[in-house]
Each structure stands twice: as structure tokens, then as C-alpha cells.
């Protein structure tokens, strides 16, 4: 690898996090705790990487007038922001309703939908060891050809490309087979269990039982040489072509807010890999970072 940084490409979001005080009542009020936080899968991952001390760049797009607001928060987390403004769209916004360990997300993609692949400059890739992408950018910002060209540009420079599929809901809308075809060439695939089952397709065996996370991870090796599949409290499955499956356990932890846990996991994993750890040791770092994330409200690390 010629570079020493992580380049993260994707969403910048304004999160509105709602924790109802009880069951949500239709057609009337439900007393709730509501907080506003900067978010977005890619931005969260970049922020956790910066918090861990990794050199990291974030390429994203915001609405007019919001560039410095989001850039300053990213810089405070140790991220070098490379943001552009959309003159016609607002910054993406997600209303997140948190009920225990479950979340319901109402999403307006906003300016994220007009992120251009040209924003990822050759200079950024020349300094990169890893390029981290999320499925969200493919769902509306990058066409399949642009995505493939970006991966190719990274590989020409010896940059390793990781991909977080991003959302089971968006995968359903986009189509799992189409998603796999359009993202072929990535080096590390980072699905959660629900995303992996969608990507595998018919996630059941001949006798009607559901495919295990291990079986899903093995099946996805046809798409990427390394698959790191998170499965909540059941732990993380690591699959590599030519190697045996390995599992990293996850200890039970009290969850304040699960928002951004997967993003934090990706950050910890990439931080470990950037430091020269093997994928198992890097996964342990990812689990620890996710553990820190679920103890906080919102998807970002605390600011100094």
C-alpha cells in the first residue's frame, strides 16, 4: 500500500433521535426524549476512525449553508472533511425512533443523492491505504459504472476497498442481485445478518430452516474475498477465501442507543487493519468500538 490514510465516502446526515416514553399512540401525543445529532453512516465511521486516532478523510455532500457546520464537527473528531454544497437540496435528514434495541428510520436523502464520484480525487486516493464505501451511495448517488470506476481507481493504487451494504430496507428496494453485480470487485464486505440473508437470496435450506450466519458468510465469499458478518449478540463471523471460518464473540452490554453501532464497528475494524493487525484482531477492535457506541446517544463518538 502506498498510502497511510482511510478515505470514507458517503452520507452526511442530520439525525433526529426520538426515544418514546411509552408505546407510540396514533393520532395523539406520545411524550418522548428528542435529541439532534450529526450522523450518516459514512460520517459516523469517519468520526469513530478519527476518535481512534486514525488518519481519515471524509468525502460527502450537504445542503447550501451547512458545509462549515458539518465540517467543524468532523474536524473536532479528527476527520479531514472534503464536503461540497448542493444549492438546491437540504442536508440529508433521518428521524430515528428508538425502542430498546430496535430502530425505525424515516429517511430524506437530501443532498447526499447528488454526491459526485469526481469528489474522490486522485490526490485523496494516492494517500489512501483503505477506501470505505457504503451501500447508501450506490442507492442514489453513484451509478453502477461510477462505482466500478471508483473501485478500479483505488485498486490501481493498491488501495483496499471495504463496503458496508448499509440498509436491509434499501437493499430490498435496490435488489440484492443487482447490488452484488454492481459492487463486484470490493475486497472486504461488511454486512449484518439481515443484510447478508438478503444478499444470499433464498436464505433457507432444502429442509426449510434458515441459513446460519456462517452459511451466509461462506456464500458471500463468491462476491468478496473477505466477509466480516456481524450478528448482534451472537458475535461476528469472519470468512476468507481459502481459510477456515472464525468467530469473534460479543459480550452482553446495556444498550442506550444502537444508532451507529455498525458504523463504529467498521471504524474499529479499519483502524486495526491500518495499524497492521490481522482481520481477527482488527475485528476485536471493531467489537470494542461498537460497544462504546451503543453506550452513547447518537451515532458519533464524544467530542473532546
Secondary structure, DSSP 8 states (H G I E B T S, - for coil): ----EEEEE---EEEEEEEESSS--TTS---EEEEEEEE-HHHHHHHHHHHHT--EEEEEEEETT-HHHHHHHHHHTTEEEEEEEESSS--EEEEEEEETTEEEEEEE-GGGGG--GGGS-HHHHHTEEEEEEEHHHHHHTS-HHHHHHHHHHHHHTT-EEEEE---HHHHHHH-HHHHHHHTTT-SEE--BHHHHHHHHSS-B-TTS-B--HHHHHHHHTTT-SEEEEE-GGG-EEEEETTS--EEE-------S--TTHHHHHHHHHHHHHHTT--HHHHHHHHHHHHHHHTTSSSSS----
